[in-house]
Amino acid sequence: MGNDNRDRSDTGFLVQGSILAAASIISRVVGLIYRLPMTAIIGKRGNDFYGTAFELYNIILIISSFSIPLAVSKLVASRMSRGQTKNALRVFRGSLVFAIISGGMASLIVFFGADYFTGTLLRTPLSAIALRVLAPVLLIVAVVGVFRGFFQGLHSMVPSAISQIIEQVINAIVSVVAAYLMFAEGLKVGAVLGDPDAYAAAYGAAGGTLGTASGAVAAFVVMASIYLLYRRVFARKLLKDHSKVTESYRSLVGVLIMTIIPVLLSTTLYNVSGIIDQGIFKNVALSQGYEARQVSEWWGVFTGQYKVLTNVPISIASAIAASCVPSLTAAFHRNDTKSVKRQISIATRFIMLIAFPCAVGMGVLGGPIMMLLFADSDNTSAMIMMTGAISVVFYSLSTLSNGILQGIDRMRIPVTNAAIALVLQTVFLYGAMLVLNLHIYAVVLANAFYAFLMCILNGSAVSRYSGVRVNIKRTYLIPLQAAVVMGVVVYLVYLLLHALTRSNAISCIISIGVGAFSYFILILLMRGISKRELYSFPGGSLMVSVAERFGLL
């Protein structure tokens, strides 16, 4: 009975993480769907302006407040595990003040520095319009992050999941409508100033970012409402708090900042590579004689199509990592080594079971997927997806390992690892562009190389400091082998269906479904997962029932 309880406790984070992962997938799918009409409206150049604004926005967001949810969840979880409910509430209140200050300063910097960031640094001056629209979002997202971190620290991912979905739905609707209206306005402005196509794309991109702002406001309303409803429940927990230690707001904010700094540095280094990549790529490509329009379109495909698609499976790893942190922190502070090792093993296997088939599927169907979703039959776009699909595995694993190290209080290690990987990636990118002349493919390969280095460095640290020994065969080799066989099946099914129907959409959708089912069967036949382990996964009971019906268990 004790072991069963411990197993349920150790896999509870996976269920909560899967709730957040499901919300992330839904959000990403909604995001993918609305990007289709938006891309049709603003074009590849518009995607360049939109992507440039978002790269800069993301970096400032990371510096100002992206690490707040994780830090708050970690601090709240550690205090709740010791029965210090009042101190957990003080963490929340102190974090709100910090978020308002940091988010407000970031908003002002972005608004007034937009021209310098986009024009001087990234050679894309018309992106300043979209970036200014995003400036106030930094304040809103910072505050929303505190609410999400608070509930995640209480081991509840539901509020974050609900707010994410609503945020993305509002974002989708407003983005498409605003992009359409602003694109038309940009044509008028461009007719007066010259180059109407460029101004239309820039104004359309700004319309897309207006959707982001609207979604952030919606998320704030949802999280604030849930918190107000929860206050009565939390008040009862406060009455049961008989701890004698009351932490001052000054000390709590100090602890918050000290928790944020290593997370901030590692996340910043982890994501600043996008800005560095863009700066190097555009400057080097232009100096090599490529036309500005061609360079802009290449980057538009990379940031507006390739990264949007690969971020869908990677978001699962982000969600599991977010749920890992409070759970691992609680187990780590209890000195429950067995629980820590078990949680790390389960999370790693779960991520790899998803990442490998996604990577192989995107690699095999790179061209058909680009055609299906973006009506893009350009061979370069297909090759970008096929070349960079492997990064799904590397980014998923490195994202998870970042969260694991933060959960076991080894927060400085991802900072060092990210710095090392960033330097080596920059050297790799320069070499691939200047020596091999790989233009946009150099960026794709450099991204995969960076994530691969993070996997190696972080994985070594996780093993060293947690003592976990992951089963190589069952965690990596069997999912890889099953995914490769699945890839062959998917490719053959697609070729057969396309020869019969001449329809890319029908062939692509059916082959993806066949691939998912065949992968599930292969994993069970290859003993990649046991019945007991399958039960621990979200929806495990249904999967066990299906497997037993077909005699696979």
Helices and strands as residue ranges (DSSP letters): H 2-61, I 62-66, H 68-81, H 85-115, I 116-121, G 125-127, H 128-134, H 137-153, H 158-193, H 196-239, H 249-287, H 292-301, I 302-306, H 307-333, H 337-364, H 366-374, H 379-388, H 391-407, H 412-434, H 439-466, H 472-472, I 473-477, H 478-501, H 504-525, H 531-536, H 540-549
